[in-house]
């Protein structure tokens, strides 16, 4: 569990999530969730996730404009 004093800015929490499994709630035409290991992010909330789909590891880019929530999985 992360300590409260380690979080001074919102991006501190995202930096804490690097390398961890997260669940991202997105909204495009409809709301949906995607889970995977957070590999990278930028100031626009663009995310790079590593997903395990059908026994294969895939890397996906999520556009930050569509990201609603990010939480540890």
SEROKOL-748615 format. One line per field, with one value per atom (N, C-alpha, C): x, y, z; atom name; residue number from 1; residue in one letter. Coordinates in steps of 0.02 Angstrom, whole numbers, padded with zeros to 5 digits, always signed. Example, Ala and Ser with C-alpha at 12.3 -4.5 7.8 and 13.67 -1.06 7.14 Angstrom:
x = c(+00660,+00615,+00660,+00642,+00684,+00645)
y = c(-00284,-00225,-00165,-00112,-00053,+00002)
z = c(+00390,+00390,+00390,+00354,+00357,+00394)
atom = c(N,CA,C,N,CA,C)
n = c(1,1,1,2,2,2)
res = c(a,a,a,s,s,s)
***
This chain:
x = c(+00042,+00000,+00044,+00026,+00065,+00050,+00101,+00094,+00067,+00023,-00009,+00043,+00097,+00146,+00187,+00185,+00221,+00185,+00121,+00081,+00074,+00109,+00104,+00068,+00072,+00041,+00006,-00044,-00079,-00033,+00017,+00061,+00108,+00114,+00152,+00118,+00052,+00015,+00025,+00023,+00036,+00107,+00155,+00224,+00229,+00191,+00189,+00162,+00114,+00082,+00126,+00181,+00224,+00247,+00237,+00256,+00205,+00149,+00096,+00035,-00006,-00069,-00119,-00149,-00199,-00262,-00317,-00379,-00395,-00405,-00417,-00489,-00528,-00595,-00591,-00615,-00611,-00681,-00686,-00749,-00734,-00760,-00757,-00830,-00858,-00930,-00970,-00939,-00970,-00914,-00933,-00883,-00860,-00795,-00767,-00706,-00686,-00627,-00576,-00513,-00457,-00407,-00380,-00332,-00266,-00212,-00145,-00092,-00030,+00027,+00043,+00045,+00061,+00136,+00154,+00224,+00247,+00203,+00223,+00161,+00172,+00120,+00152,+00112,+00138,+00090,+00105,+00066,-00005,-00020,-00088,-00129,-00103,-00133,-00133,-00093,-00084,-00049,-00072,-00046,-00021,+00030,+00053,+00044,+00003,-00012,+00013,+00035,+00053,-00006,-00036,-00094,-00078,-00111,-00107,-00173,-00174,-00235,-00224,-00266,-00264,-00195,-00163,-00097,-00040,-00053,-00001,+00004,+00065,+00076,+00074,+00033,+00025,+00036,+00062,+00071,+00020,-00017,-00070,-00059,-00077,-00075,-00146,-00158,-00224,-00219,-00263,-00265,-00291,-00255,-00273,-00339,-00362,-00427,-00484,-00473,-00526,-00522,-00470,-00460,-00502,-00545,-00585,-00556,-00537,-00511,-00453,-00406,-00351,-00346,-00348,-00342,-00300,-00268,-00229,-00275,-00255,-00296,-00280)
y = c(-00059,+00000,+00062,+00110,+00172,+00217,+00251,+00297,+00364,+00394,+00458,+00512,+00516,+00570,+00560,+00501,+00491,+00522,+00538,+00567,+00642,+00680,+00752,+00780,+00743,+00764,+00703,+00714,+00656,+00609,+00635,+00591,+00550,+00568,+00526,+00458,+00458,+00395,+00353,+00384,+00347,+00319,+00357,+00332,+00272,+00272,+00215,+00153,+00162,+00107,+00076,+00108,+00080,+00010,-00037,-00106,-00146,-00115,-00149,-00160,-00208,-00221,-00166,-00136,-00084,-00100,-00070,-00073,-00002,+00007,+00073,+00074,+00123,+00133,+00187,+00171,+00217,+00232,+00285,+00301,+00323,+00287,+00306,+00316,+00267,+00269,+00244,+00200,+00174,+00165,+00157,+00147,+00075,+00064,-00004,-00004,-00064,-00071,-00115,-00100,-00140,-00147,-00207,-00220,-00243,-00222,-00243,-00210,-00225,-00196,-00128,-00076,-00009,-00004,+00010,+00016,+00088,+00133,+00203,+00248,+00313,+00364,+00430,+00479,+00546,+00597,+00661,+00714,+00719,+00686,+00687,+00626,+00586,+00523,+00470,+00479,+00424,+00368,+00307,+00251,+00196,+00160,+00100,+00043,-00006,-00064,-00128,-00174,-00241,-00286,-00319,-00361,-00433,-00478,-00549,-00569,-00580,-00599,-00666,-00713,-00779,-00810,-00803,-00832,-00795,-00738,-00698,-00631,-00606,-00540,-00488,-00437,-00383,-00316,-00269,-00201,-00157,-00119,-00075,-00004,+00043,+00114,+00138,+00173,+00202,+00278,+00308,+00380,+00411,+00458,+00488,+00525,+00547,+00581,+00534,+00469,+00420,+00391,+00408,+00378,+00415,+00377,+00405,+00391,+00328,+00307,+00260,+00262,+00214,+00192,+00126,+00100,+00037,+00023,-00037,-00098,-00149,-00208,-00260)
z = c(+00000,+00000,+00000,-00039,-00044,+00016,+00039,+00095,+00070,+00109,+00090,+00075,+00113,+00104,+00040,+00010,-00053,-00112,-00104,-00157,-00146,-00186,-00183,-00244,-00300,-00363,-00393,-00434,-00464,-00503,-00536,-00575,-00530,-00467,-00420,-00413,-00413,-00408,-00470,-00529,-00591,-00591,-00568,-00565,-00519,-00465,-00419,-00453,-00499,-00534,-00589,-00609,-00662,-00642,-00688,-00675,-00636,-00618,-00580,-00624,-00604,-00638,-00620,-00671,-00661,-00701,-00680,-00717,-00739,-00804,-00833,-00859,-00837,-00863,-00916,-00975,-01033,-01058,-01096,-01129,-01200,-01247,-01317,-01338,-01372,-01387,-01328,-01289,-01228,-01177,-01114,-01061,-01061,-01053,-01050,-01005,-00983,-00940,-00975,-00962,-00987,-00931,-00923,-00870,-00899,-00867,-00889,-00846,-00863,-00826,-00857,-00815,-00839,-00853,-00915,-00935,-00938,-00959,-00968,-00971,-00958,-00964,-00979,-01000,-01010,-00979,-00989,-00957,-00984,-01039,-01068,-01047,-01001,-00978,-01033,-01085,-01133,-01095,-01104,-01067,-01114,-01092,-01126,-01077,-01098,-01056,-01089,-01048,-01071,-01051,-01101,-01090,-01105,-01069,-01084,-01114,-01180,-01215,-01250,-01234,-01266,-01261,-01204,-01193,-01225,-01257,-01289,-01253,-01249,-01220,-01276,-01266,-01315,-01281,-01318,-01293,-01327,-01286,-01312,-01290,-01333,-01319,-01307,-01253,-01239,-01243,-01281,-01288,-01223,-01196,-01132,-01133,-01191,-01195,-01176,-01183,-01168,-01098,-01060,-00993,-00942,-00906,-00852,-00784,-00770,-00706,-00715,-00668,-00666,-00593,-00583,-00515,-00515,-00457,-00451,-00452,-00489,-00497,-00444)
atom = c(N,CA,C,N,CA,C,N,CA,C,N,CA,C,N,CA,C,N,CA,C,N,CA,C,N,CA,C,N,CA,C,N,CA,C,N,CA,C,N,CA,C,N,CA,C,N,CA,C,N,CA,C,N,CA,C,N,CA,C,N,CA,C,N,CA,C,N,CA,C,N,CA,C,N,CA,C,N,CA,C,N,CA,C,N,CA,C,N,CA,C,N,CA,C,N,CA,C,N,CA,C,N,CA,C,N,CA,C,N,CA,C,N,CA,C,N,CA,C,N,CA,C,N,CA,C,N,CA,C,N,CA,C,N,CA,C,N,CA,C,N,CA,C,N,CA,C,N,CA,C,N,CA,C,N,CA,C,N,CA,C,N,CA,C,N,CA,C,N,CA,C,N,CA,C,N,CA,C,N,CA,C,N,CA,C,N,CA,C,N,CA,C,N,CA,C,N,CA,C,N,CA,C,N,CA,C,N,CA,C,N,CA,C,N,CA,C,N,CA,C,N,CA,C,N,CA,C,N,CA,C,N,CA,C,N,CA,C,N,CA,C,N,CA,C,N,CA,C,N,CA,C,N,CA,C)
n = c(1,1,1,2,2,2,3,3,3,4,4,4,5,5,5,6,6,6,7,7,7,8,8,8,9,9,9,10,10,10,11,11,11,12,12,12,13,13,13,14,14,14,15,15,15,16,16,16,17,17,17,18,18,18,19,19,19,20,20,20,21,21,21,22,22,22,23,23,23,24,24,24,25,25,25,26,26,26,27,27,27,28,28,28,29,29,29,30,30,30,31,31,31,32,32,32,33,33,33,34,34,34,35,35,35,36,36,36,37,37,37,38,38,38,39,39,39,40,40,40,41,41,41,42,42,42,43,43,43,44,44,44,45,45,45,46,46,46,47,47,47,48,48,48,49,49,49,50,50,50,51,51,51,52,52,52,53,53,53,54,54,54,55,55,55,56,56,56,57,57,57,58,58,58,59,59,59,60,60,60,61,61,61,62,62,62,63,63,63,64,64,64,65,65,65,66,66,66,67,67,67,68,68,68,69,69,69,70,70,70,71,71,71,72,72,72,73,73,73)
res = c(x,x,x,x,x,x,x,x,x,x,x,x,x,x,x,x,x,x,x,x,x,x,x,x,x,x,x,x,x,x,x,x,x,x,x,x,x,x,x,x,x,x,x,x,x,x,x,x,x,x,x,x,x,x,x,x,x,x,x,x,x,x,x,x,x,x,x,x,x,x,x,x,x,x,x,x,x,x,x,x,x,x,x,x,x,x,x,x,x,x,x,x,x,x,x,x,x,x,x,x,x,x,x,x,x,x,x,x,x,x,x,x,x,x,x,x,x,x,x,x,x,x,x,x,x,x,x,x,x,x,x,x,x,x,x,x,x,x,x,x,x,x,x,x,x,x,x,x,x,x,x,x,x,x,x,x,x,x,x,x,x,x,x,x,x,x,x,x,x,x,x,x,x,x,x,x,x,x,x,x,x,x,x,x,x,x,x,x,x,x,x,x,x,x,x,x,x,x,x,x,x,x,x,x,x,x,x,x,x,x,x,x,x,x,x,x,x,x,x)
***
